[in-house]
Structure formats: structure tokens, C-alpha cells
Amino acid sequence: IVTGSGWIESSWAKRLPEAEVDAWDISEAALEVAKQNNEQLSASVHFEQHDILTYQATGEEAFDLIISNPPYITESEKAEMETNVLAWEPSIALFVPDNDPLLFYRRIGELALRMLTPNGKLFFEINRAYGDATKQLLCNQGYKNIHIQKDLSGNDRFVYAEKWKILQKKRHLKRWLLGALRQRDAVRKYPRS
């Protein structure tokens, strides 16, 4: 989700040719660049244009893995940016409002809960200033095994999370409930004297 140049998706498709790899972006121009890069690598990626902030999961999606490098630089950090980054990257791919820096993480986290298979994985590149906040957001959304990975400079850079296997939790609850009902029935059959 948020394909950009498509190098991540095309690399996965090359490394795992049996995998079905989809790539989503809001920008038609970004998707065109990603398609060209994909063709140069002779990879097999399916590209789709979606606005992730308004996308509604259909229930047909079933992904084992979602990787996203969404916009995460706050508007107030723009002045500190290198001019070469600003010259090559469109603003839509970089910036989020100062008052909602986790905008994309929150939305993608919500969607991924519906689109990931049980125990599916979610990987984000993050703003180094919001590692703990992103981890807490995903925890509040119900993800488990959440980890922050630092980059080569020692900054928080990636967050990994796993979708809770709800079916396993339901089965455990069902076993517990059946056991409790059996105990209740045993007490009724053999009342205490």
C-alpha cells in the first residue's frame, strides 16, 4: 500500500515468483513509474489505483503480508528536508498534517485487520519521531507481536505487527465455555449434600 516506484513489490515478486503481489497507490503517475520498473525487472505485479483514506474493504481481500511506506513527514518538518528529496518526491507522497501524523498508519491498520489472513503480517516504514506512538496505535487496534526496528543510524524506522488470530481465540473461548457447561451439568446431576 502506497507503491511509489514499486521497487518493494517488484523485488518481492522476483524473489517469490509463486506469490501474488498487488501494489496500490493513489497516484496514477506513481503507478506508471512502478509499472515501468516492474517491466524492466520482468516481475509479475498487479497494480491498482486506490485512495487508501477512502478505500472500503470488500471482504474479498486476503493478504498474508501488507507492506507500506505511507506519507509520514509532518508539515513542520518540511523546512528541514533536503532539497533533492523535495525536488524528486511529490508532496502527496511525503507529508501529513502536524495535527495527525499517524493518519495513514491508523487507516491502513484498520483496513489491514479486515484484509489480512489470520496471523498476517503488517510492515510499516515510519517517522523516527513516532515509533512508540505507532506501536501503541497498532496495539490499541488489536495487533500482537509488535516490534520497532531501528535503521543504520539508530533511529526508529520500521514497525512490524501481526494480526491476532481471531479464530484461534474463538476456539479457545468455545472450549472454555463447553468445559464450564459440563461442570455446571455435573453439579446438577450430583448435587452436594
N, C-alpha and C positions, 0 to 999 in steps of 0.2 A: 504494500500500500504506500503510495507516493513513490512512484517509479523513478523519476528523474531520468538519468541517462540510461537506465536499465542494466547497468553492469552487474548488479547483485543478482537479478533474476536470470540473466543470460549465463552467468557463472554457475548458478545452481543447476540450470537446465543442462549445461555441458557436463557438469560433474555427475549429475544423476539423470541420465537420459530416459530412464523409465518413469521419472516423476512428471506430473502435470503441473506446470508453472504458469500462474496467472500474474499479470502486472497491471496495477491500477494507478491512474493519475488523473488529476483534474485538467491538466494542460495538454491540449492537442499537440502543441509544438514539442513538449517533452516526450510525448508518446511517439512522435515521428522520429525523433533522435534515437529513442530507445529501440524502435523497430529497425532502424538502420544499423545500429550497433549489434543488435541480435542477428541480423542477416550476415554481417561481417564475421561473426563468431560461429555461424551455422548452428545456432541454438534454436530450440523449439519453445518459444514463449507465446502465450496468448495474451494480447493487450486489450484493455478495456478502459474507456474514459468514464470516470465517476468522480463526483464531488463527495468526498468521504464525510463531510459535515452534514450532508442531507441524504446520503445513501440509506436506504432501508433494506435490511437483510431479508431475503426472501424465504429463508429456511432451507433452500436448496444447497447453500454453500456448505462445504465440508472440507476444511483445510487442516492439515496436520501441523502446519507452520505458517505463521504470518510474520513477516519482517517489514519494518517501517522506519524510515528516516524522515519523519514529517518536519514541517517548519517548527523551529524551536528557539530561534533567536528573538529576544524581546526588542521592541522598537527602540527602547532606550540604549540597547547595546549596539545599535546601528553605527553610531559615531566611532566606535572602537574597531569596526570591521576593516579588513584590508581592502584596498580599492580594487585589487584584482578579483576578489570574490564578488564584490558588488557589480563589477563590470560584466561578469560571466553568468551569474545566477539571477534569475528573475525574483523580484521581491516576494511573489506568491509562494516561492519555494523555500524562503528563508525565515520570514518574520511572523511573529504572533503578537497580539496586544500585550502591553505591560500588565494589564489587569487580569489576564487569563493565559499565563504562559503554558499551562497544561491542556489547553483547548483540544489539540489533536490527540494527545495521549488518552484523555478521558473518553473522547468519541470512539477512537479505534479500540480502546479497551472494552467499551460497551458492545460494539459490533462483534469483536472477536469472541466474546462469550457466547454469541449465537452462531458464529461461523466456524469456530474451531471444533475439531473432533475431541472426544474425551481425552484428557491428558495432552492436548495440543499445546504447542509452544508459541509464545509471543516474544519477539525480539524488537527492541527499540534502540535507535541512536538517540541520545538525549543531550540537553543543555547541561553542562557540568554543574551549573548552579542549582539544578533541580533534581539531582539524583535521589535524595531521600524523599522528596515530595512525590516524585513519580512512583517510587517503590510503595509509598503509603497509599497513593491513589489506587494502584493495582491491588494491593491488599484489601482495601475497602470495597473494591469491585468483586472480590471473591477469588482472586488468583492465589496460587500457592507456589512454593519454591522460587521465590522472587530474589534475584541476585543483581547487584550492581557490579559492573566490570569497569575498571579504570583503563584509560588509554596509555600510550607510551610515556606521556608527560605526567602521569599520576592523577589525572582528572577523571571524575565520574564521566563515562562516555556511553555505556550501554546498560540496558536493563533487560533481563531475561525473566520470563514468568511462565507458569504452567496453568492451564485451565484445570480447575478442580473436576475430578471425575465424578460427576453427579450420580451417574448410575450406580457406581460402587457405594456411594454414601446411601442411596436409597435402599440398596440390597442389604446393607448393614442395619439400617433402621428397621427394615422388614423382618430380618432375623431376630432383632432385639424385641420387636413387638410380638412376634409369634411366640418367643420364649416367655414373655411376660403373660401372654394369654394362656399358655399351657400351665404356668404356675398358678394363675388365678383359677383355672378349671380344676387343677389338682387339689387346691384348697377347698373348693366347693364339694368335690367328691368325698374328701376325707376331712370333714370339719374337725377342728381342735376340740378336745373335751374340756 
